[in-house]
Amino acid sequence: MADREIMYREALREAIDEEMGANPEVFIIGEGIAERGGSYKVTEGLLAKYGPKRVRDTPIAEAGMIGVGVGAAIAGTRPIVEILYVDFAMLGMDMIVNQAAKFRLMTGGEGRVPFVMRTQGGAGGGVAAQHSQSLEALFYHIPGLRVVMPSTPADAKGLLKHALRQSDPVMFLEHKHLYMTKGPVPEGEHVVAFGKGAIRRQGKDVTVIAWSNMVQRALDAAEDLAAEGIDVEVIDPRTLVPLDEDMILASVAKTRRAVIVQEAPRRGGVASDIASIIQDKAFFELDAPVTIVAGLNVPIPFNLTLEAASVPQKDDVVGGIRRALHIGPLAAAAE
Amino acid sequence: MTRHATDAAVAEPPRSNSDLFGLYRDMRRVRTFEERVGELFVRGQSAGSMLHLSIGEESAAVGLGSLMRKGDTFTTHHRGHGIFLARGADPNRMMAEIAGKETGYCSGKGGSMHIADMGLGHLGANAIVGGGIPAVVGAGLASKRAGEGDVSIAFFGDGAMQQGILYESMNMAALWDLPVLFVCINNQYGMGTRIEQATKGRALHLRAQALGLNGETVDGLDVRDVRATAQALLDDARLGHPGFLAVECYRFFGHARMDKSPYRAEQDETEGRAKDPVRFARDALIGDGTAPEDTLDSLDKEIEAEMDGAIDFAIAAKQPPLSSMFRDVYAVGEAEPEPVRTRIDRILAKD
C-alpha cells in the first residue's frame, strides 16, 4: 500500500503528536507555538489536544527557554524547544554549547540531556541576513551534540521520533523552504535512526553529497545531467552528527568522484570536513579532487537577486559536477 | 551511583533551627573541607588551579543544604563545594573529583567547577557565571508535573546578578508558578570586582520582587537567621510561589587559588573576615552553655581527621584511563535508553 503524501510540517507535527501521545514526559515550549500554532504551523492543533501544560508559549527569551529545556531534560523529562529561526539560537549558545553538550561527560556519564531543539534555517524569499542563515557547522563542531537535517517529510517524521527516544541533545535543523513540500510518509510507527544516510538517486559516474534543502537541488542537477548521459549518485546523510561515513566512502569508491553541496558559506563548513574525511580515508579511490559547491562567504543579502546568487542554485551544482568530471574549464573556482 | 562503592560516614543534617550544634558541625565540615582543598593544591595534587573556595560563606551552604530533602534538585556556581557537602556529599569522592581521579563524583572528568550527582539532586556546578540558573526552572517544570512538591534551587554569586539569563529565568519561574528558589550568595566580589563597582542597585531582592517572586535579603553571620529566612521561602516555593534570597557574606580569600586579591586592601579583608559565621556559631554555643569549648575542640579534631582522610583517599585514587576518553560523549548503542525519570527514581531509591 502506497503511503499517503503529506507536507514536511505535517510530518513533523505527526511525530510530535505521536510521541506526546505515547510518552507523557514529552512536551514542547517556544514562542507562539501554542495559541498561534507556530509561525510555520508545525504545532497547530497540539494545544487543543494536549493542553497548555504540555504545549506552552514562552516569553521572547531564547537563552532562557533553551536553558529551561536543558534543565527539564536533565531533571527527567523530554522537552522540545522550538526556536523560531536558527539565527535566534545564537542567544542561547551558552546553554547549547557549554551546558547541554558537555553535561554527560562532565558528570562522568551519570547525567543525560534528552533535549531536542527544533529550529529552521536557510535562505530564499528575502527574509534577510538575520533570518536566513545555515548554521549547522557551529553545532557540528561541538562534541556532544547531535545534528539532524531532514530533507524529506518522511525523514522529518522518522528522525524527530528517533530524537525523542534517544538521550543526547539534538539540534534538529529544519529548512523553511521544505515545510510546504510534500512526500510519502508512513502512518504510525516510522522511526529513522541517526547515522544512516539515504541514497536518493543511484548513479555510477559521480557522487553528490547534499543535505536539507540542497538534496532536491542536487537531484534537479542530476536530472539535467542525465540528459547528457552523466549518471549522478545523490547521497543524503540525513544526520551530520553522527555522519554515515561508510555510505559516503562506499559511494566514492564506486564513482571515484565526489561533489559536496552545502547551502552554508564555504569557509569552515561541514562540506570542508567531509572533503577532508574523503581525502583521508579514500584518497587512492579518487580520480579527481573533491569539489565543494557552497554558499558565498557573505551574510545573506536582502535583495532577491543577490540572495539567490549567494547560495548554490541548480546550475551551480551542475557546474560543480562538471568540474569533478573534468568537463568544462578546470580552473573555475567554486565561488 | 552504582559505579562507585565508597561509604562515607555522612552526618545527618540538622533538622531544626534550635540544633545550632548540628549547624555548627556542618559549617565546620565545609570550612575544613575547603581548607583541605587548598592544601591539596599546595601539595600539587589538585588537577589544576581553578579552585574557588567558599570559606566565609558556610552559613548559606548549610542554611539551605540542611533544608533540602530527597527529590529536591539544585545547581551551583563554581564556588559550590560547600553547598554540595552540606547537602550530604561524600567528601572522599568530592576530593577525588577535585584531584581529577577516577573515583570522583564525575570520574575525574568534571572537576571542581562541574561536580554533579544525580542521586543527591545536584544537577551540576557551573563555570559560566549564571550558566546553571535556567536549569532549575526546567527542573521546576518537571517537578510541577510530577506534583511531589520537590523544589529546585539555583545557587549563584553576586556576579550573576548582572547576567541577563537570571532575569529570563526568574520571569518564567514566576509566570509559571514554579517550585523554584534563586539563592544569591553575595560575597561582595565578582572575581576581582566589588559589587559597588558592578551595580548601582544593591537591594538585590527588589529585582526579584519586581518580577513577582518572593524576595528577601538576610545577613549571613548567623546561620539560624539564614535558615529561618530560607525555610519560609522554601515552604512557599513548594506551593508554587518561587522565591529569591540574597545571603550577605564575605569571601575570605581570592577568587581562585592563584588570586592574591590585589584589588582589595588588607584592612577590608580584616573587617570582612570578622564576619565569620563559623566562629559566630561557635561563640554562641559556648556563650549560652550549649557546648563547652573542649567538646567543640574534639568535634573539630574529628572533622579534621575526616577531611585528612579525604585527601588521602583522593591521592591514593587512580587516574582515569586514557581509554575512557570517548566514554560519555554520546550515548553509545543506547537506542532505547531507560526513561530518565525511572533512572533517577532508581538511583534515588538507593540512598
HADDOCK unambig.tbl for C-alpha pairs under 7 A between the chains (distance, minus, plus):
assign (segid A and resid 61 and name CA) (segid B and resid 168 and name CA) 6.26 0.50 0.50
assign (segid A and resid 63 and name CA) (segid B and resid 165 and name CA) 6.71 0.50 0.50
assign (segid A and resid 64 and name CA) (segid B and resid 134 and name CA) 5.95 0.50 0.50
assign (segid A and resid 64 and name CA) (segid B and resid 165 and name CA) 5.95 0.50 0.50
assign (segid A and resid 64 and name CA) (segid B and resid 168 and name CA) 5.31 0.50 0.50
assign (segid A and resid 64 and name CA) (segid B and resid 169 and name CA) 5.74 0.50 0.50
assign (segid A and resid 67 and name CA) (segid B and resid 134 and name CA) 4.88 0.50 0.50
assign (segid A and resid 67 and name CA) (segid B and resid 135 and name CA) 5.56 0.50 0.50
assign (segid A and resid 68 and name CA) (segid B and resid 134 and name CA) 5.05 0.50 0.50
assign (segid A and resid 68 and name CA) (segid B and resid 135 and name CA) 5.13 0.50 0.50
assign (segid A and resid 68 and name CA) (segid B and resid 137 and name CA) 5.50 0.50 0.50
assign (segid A and resid 68 and name CA) (segid B and resid 138 and name CA) 4.10 0.50 0.50
assign (segid A and resid 69 and name CA) (segid B and resid 138 and name CA) 5.74 0.50 0.50
assign (segid A and resid 70 and name CA) (segid B and resid 135 and name CA) 6.16 0.50 0.50
assign (segid A and resid 70 and name CA) (segid B and resid 138 and name CA) 6.90 0.50 0.50
assign (segid A and resid 71 and name CA) (segid B and resid 134 and name CA) 6.77 0.50 0.50
assign (segid A and resid 71 and name CA) (segid B and resid 135 and name CA) 3.52 0.50 0.50
assign (segid A and resid 71 and name CA) (segid B and resid 136 and name CA) 6.03 0.50 0.50
assign (segid A and resid 71 and name CA) (segid B and resid 137 and name CA) 6.93 0.50 0.50
assign (segid A and resid 71 and name CA) (segid B and resid 138 and name CA) 4.36 0.50 0.50
assign (segid A and resid 71 and name CA) (segid B and resid 139 and name CA) 5.39 0.50 0.50
assign (segid A and resid 72 and name CA) (segid B and resid 135 and name CA) 6.73 0.50 0.50
assign (segid A and resid 72 and name CA) (segid B and resid 138 and name CA) 3.85 0.50 0.50
assign (segid A and resid 72 and name CA) (segid B and resid 139 and name CA) 4.71 0.50 0.50
assign (segid A and resid 72 and name CA) (segid B and resid 141 and name CA) 6.65 0.50 0.50
assign (segid A and resid 72 and name CA) (segid B and resid 142 and name CA) 5.79 0.50 0.50
assign (segid A and resid 75 and name CA) (segid B and resid 139 and name CA) 5.19 0.50 0.50
assign (segid A and resid 75 and name CA) (segid B and resid 142 and name CA) 6.53 0.50 0.50
assign (segid A and resid 76 and name CA) (segid B and resid 340 and name CA) 4.72 0.50 0.50
assign (segid A and resid 76 and name CA) (segid B and resid 341 and name CA) 4.43 0.50 0.50
assign (segid A and resid 77 and name CA) (segid B and resid 142 and name CA) 6.36 0.50 0.50
assign (segid A and resid 77 and name CA) (segid B and resid 341 and name CA) 6.86 0.50 0.50
assign (segid A and resid 104 and name CA) (segid B and resid 328 and name CA) 5.68 0.50 0.50
assign (segid A and resid 104 and name CA) (segid B and resid 329 and name CA) 6.35 0.50 0.50
assign (segid A and resid 105 and name CA) (segid B and resid 109 and name CA) 6.54 0.50 0.50
assign (segid A and resid 105 and name CA) (segid B and resid 328 and name CA) 4.89 0.50 0.50
assign (segid A and resid 105 and name CA) (segid B and resid 329 and name CA) 5.44 0.50 0.50
assign (segid A and resid 106 and name CA) (segid B and resid 106 and name CA) 6.29 0.50 0.50
assign (segid A and resid 106 and name CA) (segid B and resid 109 and name CA) 5.35 0.50 0.50
assign (segid A and resid 106 and name CA) (segid B and resid 110 and name CA) 4.07 0.50 0.50
assign (segid A and resid 106 and name CA) (segid B and resid 114 and name CA) 6.18 0.50 0.50
assign (segid A and resid 107 and name CA) (segid B and resid 106 and name CA) 4.45 0.50 0.50
assign (segid A and resid 107 and name CA) (segid B and resid 110 and name CA) 5.89 0.50 0.50
assign (segid A and resid 107 and name CA) (segid B and resid 115 and name CA) 6.87 0.50 0.50
assign (segid A and resid 107 and name CA) (segid B and resid 116 and name CA) 5.87 0.50 0.50
assign (segid A and resid 108 and name CA) (segid B and resid 106 and name CA) 3.99 0.50 0.50
assign (segid A and resid 108 and name CA) (segid B and resid 107 and name CA) 4.93 0.50 0.50
assign (segid A and resid 108 and name CA) (segid B and resid 109 and name CA) 5.86 0.50 0.50
assign (segid A and resid 108 and name CA) (segid B and resid 110 and name CA) 6.89 0.50 0.50
assign (segid A and resid 108 and name CA) (segid B and resid 328 and name CA) 6.52 0.50 0.50
assign (segid A and resid 109 and name CA) (segid B and resid 328 and name CA) 4.77 0.50 0.50
assign (segid A and resid 110 and name CA) (segid B and resid 118 and name CA) 6.82 0.50 0.50
assign (segid A and resid 111 and name CA) (segid B and resid 118 and name CA) 6.76 0.50 0.50
assign (segid A and resid 144 and name CA) (segid B and resid 329 and name CA) 5.32 0.50 0.50
assign (segid A and resid 144 and name CA) (segid B and resid 330 and name CA) 5.88 0.50 0.50
assign (segid A and resid 165 and name CA) (segid B and resid 336 and name CA) 6.33 0.50 0.50
assign (segid A and resid 166 and name CA) (segid B and resid 335 and name CA) 5.91 0.50 0.50
assign (segid A and resid 166 and name CA) (segid B and resid 336 and name CA) 6.19 0.50 0.50
assign (segid A and resid 166 and name CA) (segid B and resid 337 and name CA) 6.52 0.50 0.50
assign (segid A and resid 167 and name CA) (segid B and resid 331 and name CA) 6.70 0.50 0.50
assign (segid A and resid 167 and name CA) (segid B and resid 337 and name CA) 6.93 0.50 0.50
assign (segid A and resid 168 and name CA) (segid B and resid 330 and name CA) 6.39 0.50 0.50
assign (segid A and resid 168 and name CA) (segid B and resid 331 and name CA) 6.62 0.50 0.50
